[in-house]
């Protein structure tokens, strides 16, 4: 069952929280004047009474009408100052997520949820991360080339896609049928155990004598995905290369070793492919920007690096801008963050995620944001080791098949429903209390995502050239505004 994002549903919800007249004063009259262009408004409140709800529209007026409003904060956008192009927003299709979609839901329920998540009238998710082999959110620890203990397979004769074909590939194909522009990014959690100094998927490092075989392993995987009509546009060399988890697949891959592997093996292999595949370096937390900087300092490796990918679990988002400033020719992506029971408060999670996972990465040049699991069950799984209290974008109850849309769903929706693939981020001023980021879509429409970080309401004027609109944002409120482009397109 999909939620209603209709205007009628929004007004019904408003009636529960405030008198319609009062809300009309805050968000607009809701009575369109056909002679005046309108701004569509979608809000999520800190108390969870409103979740990506469509509010009455606002008039888009001549900017001079708000010139004397000295009490209002002004967000001025500049569509002529176009910056990075957007790839999309989404989450990871782990084995756990795919299994819940394909093995728990009934066909009709499954089809409806896929349309809701990937359809252009739903969340319109368009950027999905795929583990290469097992992650902690798999029912067993496996690679795509497993052999008996003590044996090796440098020719990859045992390579098999049987495990991902059980559910993951089926689910990805279903998503791609709904969104043909779906972009895939793939990351390994570990090389096959026989390639490592531990002889296991658990802990250890890649043995140098198997660098060539591991690059070929990437190539076999990419070939297999293309054969399924699921081409992968980006790969990372290693998920979280500074971390060796004790109870699920992982692999420490120091910067010097990553640079050597990329320069001598993986980079040339990918460069020779008919369809280009971009390499995203790092794919780990904000707390060690020196790691991607070290790889990018090696010119032989750097020539094969498309961009740098980041996770949220340690450090500060400012690291993204630090690395980008040093290497402005490299793209930026945000590729993993999970919410969970460690922070159950809706309002805190909403504000932090919008600030740290949408606004800050986009302002630092990010072309897309990917959260962790698309779906988990009522017990935060299935998983084998790793995180025991992570939360998916949606929760699917195994017994009742009830679908719960979590705060991550609405965080993604504030961007994915409105910022289309091919959009460009455009300049907008920001202060400490009113976080925001703006985009212009391929059709010229503008999108502004704003978060009032303050504990008091904020009176805001948004200016787009000679046009403007006004709004009062309650404390903690997140809002997405959408309005048409000007009659004369900039540039």
C-alpha positions in Angstrom: 0.0 0.0 0.0 1.5 3.3 -1.0 1.2 6.5 0.9 -0.8 9.4 -0.5 1.3 12.4 -1.5 -1.8 14.1 -2.9 -2.9 17.6 -2.1 -6.1 16.3 -0.6 -4.2 14.1 1.8 -2.0 17.0 2.8 -4.9 19.2 3.6 -6.5 16.4 5.7 -3.3 16.0 7.7 -3.1 19.8 8.2 -6.5 19.8 9.8 -5.1 17.5 12.5 -2.3 19.9 13.4 -3.7 23.4 13.0 -6.6 25.4 11.8 -6.6 25.7 8.0 -6.8 29.5 8.2 -3.6 29.7 10.3 -1.8 27.4 8.0 -3.0 29.3 5.0 -1.3 32.4 6.4 1.9 30.4 6.8 2.1 28.5 3.6 -0.3 30.3 1.2 -3.9 30.6 0.5 -4.1 27.4 -1.6 -6.4 29.3 -4.1 -4.4 29.5 -7.3 -4.5 32.8 -9.2 -4.0 31.7 -12.8 -2.4 35.0 -13.6 0.3 34.4 -11.0 2.9 31.6 -11.2 2.8 29.3 -8.1 5.4 27.6 -6.0 4.7 24.1 -4.9 5.6 23.3 -1.3 6.3 20.0 0.5 7.2 19.8 4.1 8.3 17.5 6.9 7.9 18.7 10.5 10.1 18.0 13.5 7.2 16.4 15.3 6.4 14.0 12.4 2.9 15.3 11.9 3.8 16.3 8.4 5.9 13.9 6.3 6.7 15.2 2.8 3.2 16.7 2.7 2.1 18.9 -0.1 1.0 22.3 1.2 -1.1 25.1 -0.4 0.9 26.8 -3.1 2.6 30.1 -2.8 2.5 33.0 -5.2 5.7 33.8 -7.2 5.8 37.5 -7.3 7.9 40.4 -8.4 11.0 40.5 -6.2 10.5 44.2 -5.4 7.4 43.4 -3.3 9.7 41.9 -0.6 12.5 44.4 -0.8 11.5 46.2 2.4 11.0 43.1 4.5 14.0 43.6 6.7 12.9 41.0 9.3 13.1 38.1 6.7 16.1 36.1 5.8 16.8 36.0 2.1 17.9 33.0 0.1 19.0 34.3 -3.3 19.5 31.6 -6.0 21.4 32.1 -9.2 20.5 29.7 -12.0 23.2 31.1 -14.2 25.8 29.8 -11.7 25.3 26.1 -12.6 27.6 23.6 -11.1 27.7 19.7 -10.9 25.2 17.6 -12.8 23.0 15.3 -10.7 23.1 11.5 -11.2 20.4 10.8 -8.6 19.4 9.6 -5.2 18.7 6.2 -3.8 19.8 3.4 -1.5 21.5 0.0 -1.6 20.0 -3.2 -3.0 21.6 -5.6 -0.5 20.8 -9.3 -0.4 18.6 -8.5 2.6 16.6 -5.9 0.8 16.2 -7.9 -2.4 15.1 -11.0 -0.5 12.4 -9.1 1.4 11.1 -7.6 -1.9 11.1 -10.9 -3.8 10.5 -13.6 -1.2 8.2 -11.9 1.4 5.9 -9.6 -0.5 3.1 -11.0 -2.6 3.4 -10.1 -6.3 0.9 -7.3 -6.2 2.4 -5.8 -3.1 5.9 -6.1 -4.5 4.9 -4.4 -7.8 3.2 -1.6 -6.0 6.2 -0.9 -3.7 8.6 -1.0 -6.7 6.5 1.6 -8.4 6.3 3.7 -5.3 10.1 3.6 -4.8 11.3 3.9 -8.4 8.4 5.4 -10.3 8.4 9.1 -11.4 5.1 9.6 -9.4 6.6 8.1 -6.3 10.1 8.6 -4.8 11.7 8.3 -8.3 14.8 6.7 -6.9 17.4 6.6 -9.6 20.8 5.7 -8.0 21.4 2.3 -6.4 24.4 0.7 -4.8 25.0 -3.0 -5.2 27.4 -5.1 -3.1 29.7 -7.3 -5.1 29.3 -10.6 -3.2 28.2 -10.6 0.4 27.9 -7.8 2.9 26.8 -8.0 6.5 23.2 -7.9 5.1 23.4 -11.3 3.5 22.2 -14.6 4.8 25.6 -16.2 4.3 29.2 -15.0 3.7 30.1 -15.6 0.1 32.1 -14.2 -2.8 31.5 -14.8 -6.5 34.5 -17.2 -6.7 34.5 -19.5 -3.7 36.7 -22.6 -3.6 37.4 -25.2 -0.8 39.8 -24.2 1.9 43.4 -24.3 0.9 42.7 -24.1 -2.9 42.9 -21.1 -5.2 41.4 -20.2 -8.6 43.5 -17.5 -10.3 41.8 -18.2 -13.7 38.4 -17.7 -12.0 37.0 -21.0 -13.3 34.6 -21.1 -10.4 33.2 -17.6 -10.8 29.4 -17.7 -10.4 26.6 -15.2 -10.2 24.2 -17.8 -8.7 23.8 -16.1 -5.4 22.9 -12.6 -6.6 20.6 -14.2 -9.2 18.4 -15.6 -6.4 16.9 -12.2 -5.6 19.2 -9.2 -6.1 19.3 -9.3 -9.9 15.6 -10.0 -10.1 14.9 -7.0 -7.9 17.3 -4.7 -9.9 15.6 -5.7 -13.1 12.2 -4.9 -11.7 13.5 -1.5 -10.6 15.0 -0.8 -13.9 11.8 -1.7 -15.8 10.1 1.1 -13.8 13.0 3.5 -14.0 15.0 2.8 -17.2 17.5 5.5 -16.3 18.5 3.7 -13.1 22.2 4.1 -12.4 24.1 1.4 -10.5 27.3 1.7 -8.4 28.9 -1.6 -7.2 31.3 -2.1 -4.2 33.0 -5.2 -2.9 33.1 -5.9 0.8 35.9 -8.4 0.3 37.9 -10.2 -2.3 37.4 -14.0 -2.4 39.1 -15.5 0.7 41.7 -17.3 -1.3 43.1 -14.0 -2.6 43.7 -12.7 1.0 46.4 -13.2 3.6 43.7 -14.6 6.0 42.4 -17.1 3.5 38.9 -15.9 4.5 36.3 -13.2 3.7 36.8 -12.1 7.3 39.6 -9.6 7.9 42.9 -9.5 6.1 44.4 -7.8 3.0 44.7 -8.7 -0.7 47.8 -10.6 -1.5 49.9 -8.7 -4.2 50.2 -11.9 -6.3 46.4 -11.8 -6.8 46.1 -8.2 -7.9 45.7 -9.2 -11.5 43.1 -11.9 -10.6 41.1 -9.5 -8.5 41.0 -7.0 -11.4 39.8 -9.8 -13.6 37.1 -10.6 -11.0 35.8 -7.0 -11.3 35.7 -7.5 -15.1 33.8 -10.8 -14.8 31.3 -9.2 -12.6 30.8 -6.2 -14.9 30.4 -8.5 -17.9 27.8 -10.6 -16.0 25.8 -7.5 -15.0 25.8 -6.2 -18.6 24.6 -9.6 -19.8 21.6 -9.1 -17.4 21.1 -5.7 -19.0 22.1 -4.1 -15.7 25.2 -2.1 -16.7 27.2 -0.7 -13.8 28.3 2.9 -14.2 30.6 3.2 -11.2 32.6 0.9 -9.0 34.6 1.5 -5.8 37.8 -0.5 -5.2 36.8 -1.5 -1.7 34.0 -0.7 0.7 35.4 0.9 3.8 39.1 0.1 3.2 40.3 1.2 6.7 38.0 -1.3 8.5 38.4 -5.0 9.1 35.1 -6.2 10.6 35.3 -9.3 12.9 32.1 -11.0 11.9 31.3 -10.2 8.3 33.2 -9.8 5.0 35.7 -6.9 4.9 39.2 -6.2 3.8 41.8 -3.6 4.8 43.2 -2.0 1.7 45.7 0.8 2.5 46.0 3.8 0.2 49.4 2.9 -1.2 48.1 -0.6 -2.1 44.9 0.8 -3.6 46.9 3.2 -5.7 49.1 0.3 -7.0 46.2 -2.0 -7.7 44.3 0.8 -9.5 47.3 2.0 -11.5 48.6 -1.4 -12.6 45.6 -3.6 -12.8 42.0 -2.3 -12.4 42.4 1.1 -14.0 43.8 -0.3 -17.3 41.2 -3.1 -17.4 38.3 -0.7 -17.0 39.7 1.8 -19.4 39.8 -0.9 -22.1 36.1 -1.7 -21.7 33.7 -0.8 -24.4 31.3 0.8 -22.0 33.0 3.3 -19.6 32.9 2.5 -15.8 34.0 5.2 -13.4 36.1 4.4 -10.4 35.1 6.0 -7.0 38.0 6.2 -4.6 37.7 5.8 -0.8 34.0 4.8 -0.2 34.5 5.3 3.5 34.0 7.9 6.3 34.6 11.7 6.5 37.3 11.3 9.2 40.3 10.3 7.0 40.5 12.7 4.0 44.2 12.0 3.9 43.4 8.5 2.5 41.8 9.6 -0.8 44.3 12.5 -1.0 47.1 9.9 -0.9 45.7 7.9 -3.8 45.0 11.0 -5.8 48.6 12.2 -5.1 49.8 9.2 -7.2 49.5 10.4 -10.8 49.4 6.9 -12.2 46.4 6.0 -10.1 44.7 9.4 -10.2 44.3 9.2 -14.0 41.8 6.3 -13.5 39.9 7.9 -10.6 36.5 9.4 -11.6 35.6 10.7 -8.1 35.6 10.2 -4.4 32.8 8.5 -2.4 32.0 9.2 1.2 30.2 7.5 4.2 28.7 9.2 7.3 29.7 7.2 10.3 32.7 9.3 11.5 34.1 12.7 10.9 32.6 15.9 9.5 31.1 16.6 6.1 33.6 19.4 5.6 36.1 16.7 4.5 34.3 16.4 1.2 35.0 20.0 0.4 38.6 19.7 1.5 39.3 16.9 -1.0 37.3 18.5 -3.7 39.3 21.8 -3.3 42.5 19.8 -3.7 41.2 17.9 -6.8 38.5 20.0 -8.4 38.6 17.7 -11.5 37.3 14.7 -9.5 33.6 14.1 -8.9 32.0 13.8 -5.4 29.5 11.2 -4.3 27.9 10.2 -1.1 27.4 6.4 -1.0 26.4 5.1 2.4 24.6 6.1 5.6 22.2 4.2 7.7 19.8 5.3 10.4 19.0 3.0 13.3 17.8 2.5 16.8 20.8 4.4 18.2 18.9 7.6 17.3 15.1 6.9 17.4 14.0 10.6 17.5 12.3 11.5 14.2 13.1 15.2 14.3 16.8 14.8 15.1 17.3 12.2 12.4 15.3 14.2 9.8 17.3 17.4 10.4 20.7 15.7 10.6 20.2 13.6 7.5 18.9 16.4 5.4 21.8 18.7 6.5 24.5 16.0 6.3 23.4 13.7 3.5 21.6 16.0 1.1 22.6 19.6 1.6 26.2 19.4 2.7 27.3 16.8 0.0 25.5 18.7 -2.7 27.1 22.0 -1.7 30.4 20.2 -1.7 29.9 19.1 -5.3 28.2 15.7 -4.8 26.4 14.3 -7.8 24.2 11.9 -5.8 23.3 10.5 -2.4 22.9 6.8 -1.7 21.7 5.6 1.7 22.2 2.0 3.0 19.6 -0.7 2.9 16.5 -0.1 0.8 14.5 -2.5 3.0 15.0 -4.4 6.2 12.6 -6.5 8.3 11.2 -5.9 11.7 14.3 -7.3 13.3 16.7 -5.0 11.4 17.8 -7.8 9.1 18.3 -10.3 7.8 22.0 -9.9 8.5 24.9 -12.1 9.4 27.2 -10.1 11.7 27.6 -6.4 11.5 24.8 -3.9 12.3 22.1 -5.3 14.6 20.0 -2.2 14.8 20.2 -0.5 11.4 17.0 0.8 9.7 16.1 0.5 6.0 14.4 3.1 3.9 11.3 1.0 4.4 10.6 -1.8 6.9 8.9 -5.0 5.7 7.4 -7.1 8.4 7.9 -10.8 7.6 4.8 -12.0 9.3 2.3 -9.4 8.4 3.9 -8.0 5.2 3.2 -4.5 6.6 5.3 -1.8 5.0 6.6 1.0 7.2 8.1 4.1 5.6 10.9 5.3 7.8 12.4 8.8 8.2 15.0 7.8 5.5 12.2 7.4 3.0 11.1 11.0 3.5 14.7 12.4 3.6 15.3 10.9 0.2 12.0 12.0 -1.1 12.7 15.7 -0.3 15.3 15.4 -3.1 14.5 12.4 -5.3 10.9 13.3 -6.1 11.8 16.7 -7.4 15.5 16.9 -8.4 15.7 14.9 -11.7 18.7 13.2 -13.2 20.5 15.7 -15.3 19.6 18.6 -13.0 22.4 20.9 -12.0 23.1 22.4 -8.6 22.9 26.2 -8.7 24.3 28.9 -6.4 22.4 29.9 -3.3 23.5 31.7 -0.2 23.4 29.9 3.2 23.7 30.9 6.8 24.1 28.9 10.0 20.4 28.7 10.8 18.9 28.1 7.4 20.6 25.3 5.5 19.7 25.0 1.9 20.7 23.8 -1.6 19.1 24.7 -4.9 18.9 23.0 -8.3 17.6 23.6 -11.8 16.0 20.7 -13.6 16.5 19.9 -17.3 13.1 21.4 -18.0 14.2 24.7 -16.3 12.1 24.3 -13.1 13.8 25.3 -9.9 14.0 23.2 -6.7 15.1 24.5 -3.3 15.6 22.2 -0.3 15.7 24.1 3.0 16.0 23.2 6.7 15.3 25.7 9.5 17.9 24.6 12.1 16.8 27.2 14.6 14.5 26.7 17.6 12.3 29.6 16.4 10.3 30.2 13.3 12.2 31.7 10.3 10.6 34.3 8.0 12.2 33.7 4.6 12.2 35.4 1.2 13.4 33.3 -1.7 14.6 35.3 -4.7 15.1 34.0 -8.2 16.2 36.9 -10.3 13.3 39.4 -10.5 10.9 36.9 -8.9 10.4 36.0 -5.2 8.2 34.2 -2.8 7.9 34.4 1.0 7.3 31.7 3.7 7.6 31.2 7.4 9.3 27.9 8.3 8.6 26.6 11.8 11.6 25.4 13.9 13.1 22.2 12.6 11.0 22.2 9.5 12.3 20.8 6.2 10.8 22.0 3.0 11.2 21.4 -0.7 10.0 24.2 -3.0 9.4 23.7 -6.7 8.6 26.5 -9.2 8.8 27.1 -13.0 11.8 28.6 -14.7 11.7 32.1 -15.9 10.4 32.9 -19.4 14.0 33.7 -20.5 16.4 30.9 -19.6 19.7 32.0 -18.1 22.8 31.4 -20.1 
